[in-house]
Amino acid sequence: MTTIAILGANGRLGRTVAKAFIDAGYDVRAVTRSGKVPAELKGATAIAGDALDRAALIRATESVDIIFNGLNPLYTDWSKCLPMAENVMAACRANGALHLFPGTVYNYGSQMPAVIADTPFRPTTEKGRIRVAMEDLFRREADAGRVRTILLRAGDFFGGTGSGSWFDLVVAAKMTKGVYTAPGPVDLVHEWAYLPDLAKTFVGLADNLDKLGFYEALNFPGHAVTDLQLKAAAEKALGRSLKLTSMPWWVLRAGSPFVAMWREIVSMSYLRFEPHRLVSGRLESVIGTIPHTPLENAVSEALEDIGIATIKTTQKAAQQGT
């Protein structure tokens, strides 16, 4: 049985990916700083390991076949990203493990094209430059024959248990009050990744390693939709109309010199004003059909995940009460 270590298993991405690998029959080792994992990861072996402690991380991933790098420092503290990435490379080298990594669109900068395929990196922010430096590190390790990396690039996350995405912090933040908050122009195409689909795609890649090279960077085409489309899907899930409002960017810009998180969000604001979508022919040739939950179903499930009652949950509750 193939053993995979999930780094950051308490995070939204990590736990969703861990669950997908458990369901697929892998031997899953859930690595967190505390050594504790959510109850939903029943079947995984909980292991303590701090990604900033190289020796501890190597011990936590001993004898595994694959390391999934779901580490995600605080948005205001990305100075930890490269040290963590270097420690992950050390753990992969020490244990002869393959490295699975979720990429972002930050690498392309504020002049990102509307369609992202084999697009050159042109980072224009510190976060973009850090992401490019991380990928450069992974490629150097692969080119030297030390660590094999398979990278899957995706857009903004939604769905899965936990909090911290644009979907729950902005878009759906006021839906219980009947309000949909658009982070940018309502007719602008934005790339979203429904986490359960993304997680299953990582499983698909792990199942088809014989079709992949020593270094691969593939795009995950998720839901490239406008806020108007996302709003319509939410309204159908909720069974009611939503008032459309816009995110008050002027407030964040005015407060950014004084609030670290606002400053970081503003630095990446171009993602909300530049249309973009990810495309990939390579991914489908490797795994076959790409997991893709229909938008209406994905939005409904994502709302349920953050505790917003939908028609589906209301009907289920009514049935249980009869």
C-alpha positions in Angstrom: 0.0 0.0 0.0 1.3 3.5 -0.9 2.0 5.7 2.1 1.4 9.5 1.8 2.2 12.1 4.4 -0.1 15.1 4.3 1.6 18.2 5.7 -0.8 20.8 7.1 -3.5 18.2 7.6 -5.4 20.5 9.9 -5.8 23.1 7.2 -8.7 23.4 4.8 -6.7 22.1 1.8 -4.7 19.5 3.8 -7.7 17.8 5.4 -9.7 17.7 2.1 -6.7 16.1 0.3 -6.1 13.7 3.2 -9.8 12.6 3.1 -9.6 12.0 -0.6 -6.5 9.8 -0.2 -8.1 7.9 2.7 -11.1 7.2 0.5 -8.9 6.1 -2.3 -7.3 3.4 -0.1 -3.9 5.0 0.6 -2.1 4.7 3.9 -2.4 8.3 5.1 -0.1 9.9 7.6 -1.6 13.3 8.8 1.3 15.5 9.9 0.5 18.6 12.1 2.4 20.6 14.6 0.2 19.3 17.5 0.0 15.7 16.3 -3.8 16.0 16.4 -6.2 15.8 13.4 -9.9 16.4 12.9 -12.3 13.5 13.6 -13.2 13.5 9.9 -9.8 12.0 9.1 -10.6 8.7 10.7 -8.3 6.1 9.2 -5.3 8.4 9.1 -2.3 8.1 11.4 -1.7 11.3 13.3 1.9 12.4 13.5 3.5 15.5 15.1 5.9 17.4 13.0 6.8 21.1 12.7 7.7 22.2 9.2 10.2 24.7 10.5 12.1 22.0 12.3 13.9 20.1 9.6 14.9 17.1 11.8 11.4 16.7 13.1 9.8 16.9 9.7 12.2 14.2 8.4 11.2 12.0 11.3 7.5 12.6 10.7 7.8 11.6 7.1 10.1 8.6 7.6 9.5 5.8 5.0 6.6 7.5 3.2 6.3 7.2 -0.6 4.7 10.6 -1.2 4.7 14.0 0.7 1.8 16.3 0.0 2.9 19.8 0.8 -0.2 21.5 2.1 1.7 23.9 4.4 0.1 27.4 4.5 1.7 30.1 6.7 -0.4 33.0 7.9 -1.1 35.4 5.0 0.8 38.1 6.8 3.9 35.9 7.4 5.0 34.5 4.1 8.6 34.8 5.2 8.2 31.2 6.4 7.3 29.9 2.9 10.8 29.3 1.6 12.3 27.9 4.8 9.4 25.4 4.9 9.8 24.5 1.3 13.5 23.9 1.9 12.7 21.6 4.8 10.2 19.7 2.7 12.8 19.1 0.1 15.1 17.8 2.8 12.4 15.5 4.0 11.8 14.2 0.5 15.5 13.6 -0.1 16.0 11.9 3.2 13.0 9.5 2.6 13.1 9.1 -1.1 9.6 10.6 -1.3 7.8 12.2 -4.3 6.6 15.7 -3.7 3.0 16.8 -4.5 2.4 20.5 -4.4 -0.6 22.9 -5.0 0.5 25.9 -7.1 -1.2 29.2 -7.4 -1.8 31.9 -10.1 0.2 34.5 -8.0 3.2 33.7 -10.2 1.8 35.5 -13.3 1.5 39.0 -11.8 -0.8 41.9 -12.5 -0.4 41.5 -16.3 -1.7 37.9 -16.2 -3.5 36.9 -19.4 -7.2 36.0 -19.6 -6.3 32.4 -20.4 -3.4 30.7 -18.5 -1.8 27.7 -20.2 2.0 27.5 -20.6 2.3 31.1 -19.5 5.6 32.6 -18.4 5.9 33.9 -14.8 6.0 37.6 -14.4 5.4 38.2 -10.6 4.6 41.8 -9.6 4.1 41.2 -5.8 6.2 39.9 -3.0 3.9 36.8 -2.7 4.2 36.2 -6.4 8.0 36.4 -6.2 8.0 34.0 -3.2 5.9 31.5 -5.1 8.2 31.7 -8.1 11.2 31.2 -5.9 9.6 28.1 -4.3 8.9 26.6 -7.7 12.5 27.4 -8.8 13.7 25.4 -5.8 11.5 22.5 -6.7 12.7 22.5 -10.3 16.4 22.7 -9.3 15.9 19.7 -7.0 14.2 17.8 -9.8 16.8 18.7 -12.4 19.5 17.5 -10.1 17.6 14.2 -9.8 17.1 14.6 -6.0 13.4 15.2 -5.6 10.5 14.4 -8.0 7.8 17.1 -7.9 4.3 17.0 -9.4 2.7 20.5 -9.1 -1.0 21.2 -9.7 -1.9 24.8 -10.1 -5.4 26.0 -9.1 -7.4 29.2 -8.5 -9.1 30.4 -5.4 -10.4 27.6 -3.1 -14.0 27.1 -2.1 -15.7 24.1 -0.4 -14.3 21.8 2.2 -14.6 22.3 6.0 -12.8 25.2 7.6 -12.6 28.9 7.0 -10.2 31.4 5.5 -11.2 31.5 1.8 -12.5 34.4 -0.3 -15.7 32.5 -0.6 -16.6 32.3 3.1 -14.8 35.6 4.2 -16.2 37.8 1.5 -18.6 36.3 -1.0 -20.9 34.4 1.5 -20.1 36.4 4.6 -23.6 38.1 4.5 -25.7 35.5 2.8 -27.6 34.7 5.9 -28.8 38.3 5.7 -29.7 38.0 2.0 -26.6 39.7 0.6 -24.0 38.5 -2.0 -20.8 40.4 -1.8 -18.8 40.6 -5.1 -15.1 41.1 -4.6 -14.7 42.7 -8.1 -16.5 43.5 -11.3 -19.6 41.2 -11.4 -19.1 40.2 -15.0 -15.3 39.4 -14.7 -14.3 35.7 -15.1 -12.4 34.4 -12.1 -10.8 31.0 -11.6 -12.2 29.0 -8.6 -11.2 25.5 -7.4 -13.8 23.4 -5.7 -11.6 21.7 -3.1 -13.1 18.2 -3.2 -12.5 18.1 -7.0 -9.0 19.4 -6.6 -8.3 16.8 -3.9 -9.5 14.0 -6.1 -7.3 15.3 -8.9 -4.3 15.0 -6.7 -5.3 11.3 -6.1 -5.6 10.9 -9.9 -2.1 12.2 -10.3 -0.7 9.9 -7.6 -2.5 7.0 -9.3 -0.8 7.8 -12.7 2.8 8.6 -11.8 4.0 6.3 -14.7 2.6 8.9 -17.1 4.4 11.8 -15.5 7.9 13.1 -15.7 10.4 13.9 -12.9 9.1 17.5 -12.8 5.5 18.4 -13.9 3.5 21.5 -13.5 -0.1 21.1 -14.5 -3.1 23.4 -14.4 -6.4 22.5 -12.7 -9.3 23.9 -14.7 -11.9 24.4 -12.0 -14.8 26.8 -12.3 -13.9 29.9 -14.3 -17.1 31.9 -13.7 -18.3 35.5 -13.0 -19.8 36.7 -9.8 -23.2 36.9 -11.5 -22.9 33.1 -12.2 -21.8 32.4 -8.7 -24.6 34.5 -7.3 -27.2 32.6 -9.4 -25.9 29.3 -8.2 -26.1 30.5 -4.6 -29.6 31.7 -5.1 -30.7 28.4 -6.5 -29.1 26.6 -3.5 -30.7 28.9 -1.0 -34.1 29.1 -2.8 -34.2 32.9 -2.5 -32.9 36.0 -4.2 -29.8 37.8 -2.9 -29.0 41.5 -2.9 -25.8 42.2 -4.8 -23.2 44.5 -3.1 -19.6 45.1 -3.7 -16.5 44.7 -1.5 -15.5 48.1 -0.2 -11.9 48.2 -1.5 -11.5 51.9 -0.7 -11.8 51.0 3.0 -9.1 48.4 2.8 -6.8 50.7 0.8 -7.3 53.5 3.3 -6.6 51.2 6.2 -3.8 49.1 4.6 -0.9 51.2 6.1 -2.2 50.4 9.6 -3.7 46.8 9.2 -1.2 44.1 8.1 -3.9 41.8 6.7 -5.6 44.5 4.7 -2.2 45.5 3.3 -1.6 42.0 2.1 -5.1 41.7 0.6 -4.7 45.0 -1.3 -1.4 43.9 -2.7 -3.1 41.0 -4.4 -6.2 42.9 -5.4 -5.4 42.7 -9.1 -6.6 39.1 -9.0 -10.1 40.6 -8.6 -9.8 43.0 -11.5 -8.0 40.9 -14.1 -10.0 38.1 -15.9 -8.3 34.8 -15.8 -8.9 31.1 -16.3 -6.7 28.0 -16.2 -6.7 25.5 -19.1 -4.9 22.2 -19.5 -4.9 19.5 -22.1 -2.0 17.7 -20.3 -4.0 16.9 -17.1 -6.8 15.1 -18.9 -4.3 13.0 -20.9 -2.8 11.9 -17.6 -5.8 11.2 -15.4 -8.6 10.9 -17.8 -11.8 12.8 -16.9 -11.0 15.7 -14.6 -13.2 15.8 -11.4 -15.7 18.6 -11.9 -18.7 19.0 -9.7 -21.4 21.1 -11.4 -21.3 24.7 -10.2 -24.8 24.6 -8.6 -23.9 21.5 -6.6 -20.5 22.7 -5.6 -21.8 26.1 -4.4 -24.6 24.3 -2.4 -22.2 22.0 -0.8 -19.7 24.8 -0.1 -22.5 26.8 1.7 -23.4 23.8 3.8 -19.7 23.3 4.7 -19.7 26.8 6.3 -23.0 26.3 8.1 -25.4 28.2 5.8 -28.6 26.3 5.4 -29.6 25.4 1.8 -32.8 24.0 0.4 -31.1 20.6 0.5 -30.2 20.8 4.3 -33.7 22.3 5.1 -35.4 19.4 3.3 -33.2 16.8 5.0 -34.0 18.3 8.4 -37.7 18.3 7.6 -37.5 14.6 6.6 -35.7 13.7 9.8 -38.3 15.5 11.8 -41.2 13.6 10.3 
